[in-house]
Amino acid sequence: RASRHPPSPISACCVPGQLRLAHCAVCAAYMGLVLSFPGEVFGRIGHYESYAYSVLKDYGTWSIRCYAPAVAVETTGTGGGDDGSFMKLARYIGVFSKPENTKRGAASSSAPTAIAMTTPVISESVAVAMTTPVISDPGAAMKFVLPSKYRSAADAPAPTDPNVRLVDVPERAMAAIRFSGRCKGCQDPVALERYQELLRLMRELGLEPAGAWELHRFNPPFTLARFRTNEVLVPVAQDALTKLGLKMGE
C-alpha cells in the first residue's frame, strides 16, 4: 500500500540551512504559511505532497521501500554548493519570483507555470567506492520531485535555465534510515554516520549498495532541530530483493 512520508515542508525552503531569513520570509508569503508556520516550527509537513513509496519490509530502525515512478527537476552544483543548487530549483517552480519555465509547445511569450512545492529535497552523493564512505561534492545533483500530476518529464513545463533539467525517475527499491536534527548535506558528519549505520544493517542481510546514496530533507530552516526529519537512502538491486523474498510493487 502506497504511503507518503509524514514530515515535510517546502521543497524550496528545505535544504541548505544557510538560506537567509529573507528567503524564508518570501517563501512564507508565497505559500501562505502564516497559518501553517506554527505547525512547521514543530515539524508538521503533512500538508505538502511527498514522494510516494510503499514499505516492502520494516526492520524497526530501518526499512526497505519501493518508490513510485516520479518526475523530478534537478541541477548539478557549479560552485554554489547546496545553496546555489537549491536556488536554481526554487526559481524553476517559482518560489521566490516568476517561475523560470515555459509551457511546451507554447509561444515564448506565454506565462510560465507555478508548480506546487513537494517534499523532500533530495541531495545525491557521489560514489567514490562502495567499500568506503560516499561523499558529495560541489558537482553532486540536487532534485525536487514534482507533483504526481506530472506523469512524465515531457508533461512538465520546460526549464528556461540551461543548468536545470527534468528527469523521469523510475520505480526503485531503497533502503532507508531516518534521523532528526540539523543536517547540512551529504558531507555532514551526521549524514555520513547514518550512511555507515545503514550500510552495516544492510550487510547483516547480505545487501550491498546498488548505486550512490541520497539524503532526503523535509523541513524548512525554521523547524526546531529536534523536530526535523532527515533520511539517508541507499538503492537496493532487484536480485537482492528476490533473495529476501521481496518484490517491487507489493
Number of C-alpha atoms within 10 A of each C-alpha: 8 13 12 15 18 17 22 29 30 29 30 29 27 24 29 22 17 10 18 11 11 9 15 19 14 15 21 19 13 14 15 11 15 10 10 15 17 13 12 25 18 16 24 22 24 15 14 21 23 26 23 18 21 19 20 21 14 12 9 7 11 19 19 23 25 23 22 18 17 21 25 21 24 23 22 24 20 14 12 13 18 26 16 18 26 27 18 22 27 24 21 28 26 22 27 19 14 14 21 22 22 21 16 13 9 10 9 10 7 10 13 21 18 18 17 16 24 23 31 30 29 25 26 23 24 20 17 12 11 13 10 9 18 22 20 22 19 16 18 20 21 26 25 25 26 26 20 16 10 15 14 17 18 13 13 23 22 22 22 15 14 8 14 21 18 22 17 15 16 11 14 17 27 24 25 25 20 17 17 15 13 22 22 16 26 25 16 13 12 16 22 18 13 18 24 15 14 22 20 14 18 20 11 10 11 11 19 18 19 15 16 18 24 26 28 25 29 29 33 26 23 18 23 16 16 12 18 25 25 24 21 27 28 23 20 21 16 14 12 18 16 11 12 12 9 15 15 17 17 11
